[in-house]
Amino acid sequence: MKSTGIVRKVDKLGRIVLPKELRKALNIKENQTSLEIYTEGEQIVLKKYEPACIFCGEANEVMNFKGKNICEKCMKELNE
């Protein structure tokens, strides 16, 4: 993992601010981009949330069907 050299403190509500340069470089837009938060060992990972197919994990051409994300290929297989 590449270090950015940026350090931020956590405020009383547990929030941190992502620097503008980082948001711009990763195309993270205010009130539009969702971030997934999880842990890997002792690390906290922030990742752009990309909904994926519940069957195959594909993130392209995903549609929502009754609250579940399904890709076009799996939808065709279900219809057969």
VENMO-V770264 format. One record per pair of residues at least 24 apart in sequence whose C-alpha atoms are under 7 Angstrom apart, sorted by sequence separation. I is the first residue (numbers start at 0). J is the second residue. If there is no record, write none. Layout:
I:J ; I:J
This chain:
none
